[in-house]
């Protein structure tokens, strides 16, 4: 049956061609308009660069980046140096600028060192966002999830709750160039000087809190150098657990109070055994999601305004170029 249809079709075509060849009447071929194929929408490439890859805080932040990529239909991913090294972080951002990504979000190790590469990014029309860097130069916006002044002050209220309002204490930060850690320390120390004048800072803030083992070693050194030490404030999610680990080893958990920023699951053993007294944080997953969401929102041509709502996170209070999404998050305590 199939063979018969094929031959019939061929005969019909031959006859038609013969008629056209011998006829003097011009034949106008019929045409059918075909709509051009719709151009697929561009999938924005959005890179988030954190201070250091592979630690619990930024692993959690990456979950937010991945969730946003899936929900928003963008190519979003997270990168970070193997150490909390400003130079390594700048190199990663430089490579992304050269690649021509659409947006870059950075959690800075050193705000100042990023200014030149941010300028290059802006020249190429790349959206530049930061997190934990409220005074950053060269970005479009800095996304914050807390009121940083209140956050810093609150740590000293909690320190006093556990060690009393007099005595010696120390402060950990991730590094001396991490913008937000040092802002919290500045605000907290200024606040304590007025409200708790009998507290005594034994030494300059110690840059170690992005490394648990280094934080442990620094606490062991503090115990030896300052036998009357009564407390520690740790900014950097690995600082308080490292300090608590040292106190556990030395049997000093009841003698020295430890408070600071932590991931609950990471700090849980020390909170349970009393070697760490209190912890607080926002969910870094929200920061990862929020940066990707804000980048896409801007790339779509939208304007950032006061009251802008990021789904699942909240409405932003716009201060200068800083959308703050949670002005008073002091209930997120890891206890």
C-alpha positions as CSV (number, residue, x, y, z in Angstrom):
1,X,0.0,0.0,0.0
2,X,2.8,2.3,0.9
3,X,4.6,1.6,-2.4
4,X,1.5,2.5,-4.4
5,X,1.1,5.9,-2.6
6,X,4.7,6.7,-3.3
7,X,4.5,6.0,-7.0
8,X,1.2,7.9,-7.3
9,X,2.9,10.9,-5.7
10,X,5.8,10.8,-8.1
11,X,3.6,10.5,-11.2
12,X,1.5,13.5,-10.0
13,X,4.7,15.6,-9.5
14,X,6.0,14.7,-13.0
15,X,2.7,15.6,-14.7
16,X,2.6,18.9,-12.8
17,X,6.1,19.8,-13.9
18,X,5.3,19.0,-17.5
19,X,2.2,21.3,-17.5
20,X,4.2,24.1,-16.1
21,X,7.0,23.7,-18.7
22,X,4.6,23.8,-21.7
23,X,2.2,26.5,-20.5
24,X,2.6,30.2,-21.4
25,X,0.6,31.4,-18.4
26,X,2.9,32.7,-15.7
27,X,2.4,30.9,-12.4
28,X,2.7,32.8,-9.2
29,X,3.7,30.5,-6.4
30,X,1.7,30.7,-3.2
31,X,3.6,31.6,0.0
32,X,2.8,31.2,3.6
33,X,4.0,33.7,6.1
34,X,6.1,32.2,8.9
35,X,6.5,34.1,12.1
36,X,10.1,34.5,13.3
37,X,11.0,32.2,16.2
38,X,10.7,33.9,19.5
39,X,14.1,34.8,21.0
40,X,14.6,32.9,24.3
41,X,14.9,35.1,27.3
42,X,18.4,35.7,28.5
43,X,19.4,33.8,31.6
44,X,21.3,36.2,33.8
45,X,24.6,35.0,35.2
46,X,24.9,36.2,38.8
47,X,28.0,35.3,40.9
48,X,28.1,35.6,44.7
49,X,31.7,35.9,46.1
50,X,32.0,35.2,49.8
51,X,34.9,35.7,52.3
52,X,35.9,32.1,52.5
53,X,34.5,28.9,50.9
54,X,33.7,25.7,52.8
55,X,32.8,27.0,56.3
56,X,29.3,26.4,57.8
57,X,28.2,30.0,57.5
58,X,28.8,30.3,53.8
59,X,27.7,26.8,53.1
60,X,24.3,27.9,54.5
61,X,24.5,31.2,52.4
62,X,25.0,29.0,49.3
63,X,21.8,27.2,49.9
64,X,20.0,30.6,49.4
65,X,21.9,31.2,46.2
66,X,20.9,27.9,44.8
67,X,17.3,28.3,45.9
68,X,17.1,31.7,44.2
69,X,18.7,30.3,41.0
70,X,16.1,27.6,40.8
71,X,13.1,29.8,41.6
72,X,14.1,32.8,39.5
73,X,15.4,31.0,36.5
74,X,18.9,32.5,36.6
75,X,22.4,31.1,36.5
76,X,23.5,32.0,40.0
77,X,26.3,30.4,41.9
78,X,28.7,31.1,44.8
79,X,32.5,31.3,44.8
80,X,35.1,32.1,47.5
81,X,38.8,31.9,48.3
82,X,40.2,29.0,50.3
83,X,41.4,31.4,52.9
84,X,39.9,34.7,54.2
85,X,42.5,36.5,52.0
86,X,41.5,39.9,50.5
87,X,43.8,39.5,47.5
88,X,42.3,36.1,46.6
89,X,38.9,37.5,46.8
90,X,39.8,40.5,44.6
91,X,41.3,38.1,42.0
92,X,38.0,36.1,41.9
93,X,36.0,39.3,41.3
94,X,38.5,40.5,38.6
95,X,38.0,37.2,36.7
96,X,34.2,37.5,36.9
97,X,34.4,41.1,35.5
98,X,36.6,39.8,32.6
99,X,34.1,37.0,32.0
100,X,31.3,39.6,31.7
101,X,28.8,38.2,34.2
102,X,25.6,40.3,34.6
103,X,25.8,40.8,38.4
104,X,28.3,40.3,41.2
105,X,27.5,40.1,44.9
106,X,30.3,40.2,47.4
107,X,30.7,39.6,51.2
108,X,34.0,41.5,51.5
109,X,37.1,40.5,53.4
110,X,38.4,44.1,52.8
111,X,36.1,46.8,51.5
112,X,38.9,49.1,50.4
113,X,40.7,46.5,48.3
114,X,37.6,45.9,46.3
115,X,37.0,49.5,45.2
116,X,39.2,49.4,42.0
117,X,37.7,46.2,40.7
118,X,34.2,47.4,41.5
119,X,34.9,50.5,39.4
120,X,35.9,48.2,36.5
121,X,32.7,46.2,36.9
122,X,30.6,49.4,36.8
123,X,32.3,50.5,33.6
124,X,31.1,47.3,32.0
125,X,27.6,47.7,33.2
126,X,27.7,44.9,35.8
127,X,25.4,45.2,38.8
128,X,27.5,45.3,42.0
129,X,26.0,44.3,45.3
130,X,27.6,43.8,48.7
131,X,26.5,42.2,52.0
132,X,28.0,43.0,55.4
133,X,29.7,46.1,54.1
134,X,27.4,49.1,54.8
135,X,30.0,51.8,54.0
136,X,31.2,50.2,50.8
137,X,32.5,52.5,48.0
138,X,31.7,51.5,44.4
139,X,28.7,49.2,44.8
140,X,25.1,49.8,43.7
141,X,23.6,48.5,47.0
142,X,24.6,46.8,50.2
143,X,22.0,44.4,51.5
144,X,21.7,44.1,55.3
145,X,19.5,41.8,57.4
146,X,20.0,43.6,60.7
147,X,20.3,47.0,62.4
148,X,24.1,46.9,62.8
149,X,24.4,49.4,65.6
150,X,21.8,47.6,67.8
151,X,23.4,44.2,66.9
152,X,26.8,45.3,68.1
153,X,25.5,46.8,71.3
154,X,23.4,43.8,72.1
155,X,26.4,41.6,72.4
156,X,27.7,43.7,75.3
157,X,24.4,43.5,77.1
158,X,24.6,39.7,76.8
159,X,28.2,39.6,77.9
160,X,27.3,41.5,81.0
161,X,24.4,39.2,81.7
162,X,26.8,36.2,81.9
163,X,30.0,37.7,83.3
164,X,28.7,40.7,85.3
165,X,29.2,44.4,84.7
166,X,32.9,44.5,85.7
167,X,36.1,42.6,84.8
168,X,38.3,41.8,81.9
169,X,37.2,40.7,78.4
170,X,38.5,40.3,74.9
171,X,37.1,40.6,71.4
172,X,37.5,38.4,68.3
173,X,36.9,39.5,64.7
174,X,37.3,37.6,61.4
175,X,40.1,40.0,60.4
176,X,41.0,43.6,60.9
177,X,39.6,44.5,57.4
178,X,36.2,42.7,57.6
179,X,33.8,45.7,57.5
180,X,30.9,44.5,59.6
181,X,32.8,42.6,62.3
182,X,34.8,45.8,63.0
183,X,31.7,48.0,62.9
184,X,30.0,45.8,65.5
185,X,33.1,45.9,67.6
186,X,33.4,49.7,67.3
187,X,29.7,50.2,68.2
188,X,29.8,47.7,71.0
189,X,32.9,49.1,72.6
190,X,31.6,52.7,72.4
191,X,28.3,51.6,73.9
192,X,30.1,49.6,76.7
193,X,32.3,52.5,77.6
194,X,29.2,54.6,78.5
195,X,26.9,51.9,79.9
196,X,29.4,49.5,81.5
197,X,32.5,51.6,82.5
198,X,33.9,48.9,84.7
199,X,34.5,46.5,81.9
200,X,38.1,46.3,80.8
201,X,39.3,45.4,77.3
202,X,42.6,43.5,77.9
203,X,44.0,43.8,74.4
204,X,43.2,45.0,70.8
205,X,40.6,43.0,69.0
206,X,42.0,39.7,67.8
207,X,41.7,38.7,64.1
208,X,41.0,35.0,64.2
209,X,37.3,34.2,64.1
210,X,37.1,32.8,60.6
211,X,39.2,29.8,61.7
212,X,38.1,27.6,64.6
213,X,41.5,26.2,65.4
214,X,43.1,29.6,65.4
215,X,40.4,30.9,67.7
216,X,41.1,28.0,70.0
217,X,44.8,28.8,70.1
218,X,44.1,32.5,70.7
219,X,41.9,31.7,73.7
220,X,44.6,29.5,75.2
221,X,47.0,32.4,74.8
222,X,44.5,34.8,76.4
223,X,44.0,32.4,79.4
224,X,47.8,32.3,80.0
225,X,48.4,36.1,79.5
226,X,45.3,37.3,81.4
227,X,44.5,34.9,84.3
228,X,41.6,37.2,85.4
229,X,39.8,37.1,82.0
230,X,36.1,36.8,82.5
231,X,34.6,37.1,79.0
232,X,34.8,37.1,75.2
233,X,32.8,38.6,72.5
234,X,33.3,36.8,69.2
235,X,32.4,38.2,65.8
236,X,32.8,35.5,63.1
237,X,31.0,32.2,63.3
238,X,34.0,30.1,64.1
239,X,35.4,32.3,66.8
240,X,33.0,31.5,69.7
241,X,33.1,27.7,69.1
242,X,36.9,27.8,69.0
243,X,37.1,29.8,72.2
244,X,34.6,27.4,73.8
245,X,36.7,24.4,72.7
246,X,39.7,25.8,74.5
247,X,37.7,26.5,77.7
248,X,36.4,22.9,77.6
249,X,40.0,21.6,77.4
250,X,41.1,23.7,80.3
251,X,38.0,23.1,82.5
252,X,37.2,26.9,82.5
253,X,33.7,26.9,81.1
254,X,32.3,28.3,84.4
255,X,35.0,30.9,84.7
256,X,34.9,32.7,81.3
257,X,31.7,33.8,79.4
258,X,31.6,33.4,75.6
259,X,29.0,35.2,73.5
260,X,28.9,35.9,69.7
261,X,27.8,35.2,66.2
262,X,27.4,31.5,65.4
263,X,25.6,28.9,63.3
264,X,23.3,27.1,65.8
265,X,24.1,23.6,64.6
266,X,27.9,24.3,64.9
267,X,27.7,25.9,68.3
268,X,25.1,23.5,69.8
269,X,27.6,21.2,71.6
270,X,29.2,24.2,73.4
271,X,25.9,25.8,74.2
272,X,24.6,22.6,75.7
273,X,27.7,21.9,77.8
274,X,27.9,25.5,79.0
275,X,31.3,26.4,77.5
276,X,29.5,28.9,75.3
277,X,26.8,31.0,76.9
278,X,24.9,32.7,74.1
279,X,24.8,33.1,70.3
280,X,22.9,35.2,67.8
281,X,22.7,35.4,64.1
282,X,20.5,36.0,61.1
283,X,20.0,33.2,58.6
284,X,22.8,33.5,56.0
285,X,20.6,31.6,53.6
286,X,18.4,34.7,53.4
287,X,21.4,36.8,52.5
288,X,22.3,34.5,49.6
289,X,18.7,34.4,48.3
290,X,18.3,38.2,48.8
291,X,21.4,39.2,46.9
292,X,20.4,37.0,43.9
293,X,16.8,38.3,44.0
294,X,17.9,41.9,44.2
295,X,20.4,41.4,41.3
296,X,17.7,40.0,39.0
297,X,15.2,42.7,40.1
298,X,17.7,45.4,39.0
299,X,18.7,43.6,35.8
300,X,15.0,43.4,34.9
301,X,15.1,47.3,35.0
302,X,13.3,47.8,38.3
303,X,14.1,50.5,40.8
304,X,15.0,49.9,44.4
305,X,12.8,51.9,46.7
306,X,11.9,52.1,50.3
307,X,9.5,49.3,51.2
308,X,10.7,47.0,48.5
309,X,9.6,43.4,49.5
310,X,11.8,40.4,48.9
311,X,9.6,37.3,49.0
312,X,10.1,35.2,52.1
313,X,12.4,37.7,53.7
314,X,10.5,41.0,54.2
315,X,10.3,44.6,53.3
316,X,13.4,46.7,53.1
317,X,14.0,50.0,54.9
318,X,16.2,51.9,52.5
319,X,19.0,53.9,54.2
320,X,21.3,55.6,51.6
321,X,22.1,52.6,49.3
322,X,21.5,50.1,52.1
323,X,18.3,48.0,51.9
324,X,17.9,46.7,55.5
325,X,15.5,43.8,55.6
326,X,15.2,43.2,59.4
327,X,15.7,46.3,61.5
328,X,15.4,44.5,64.8
329,X,16.2,40.8,64.5
330,X,17.3,40.3,68.1
331,X,15.1,37.3,68.7
332,X,17.1,35.0,66.5
333,X,19.1,33.6,69.3
334,X,20.9,30.3,69.0
335,X,20.1,29.0,72.5
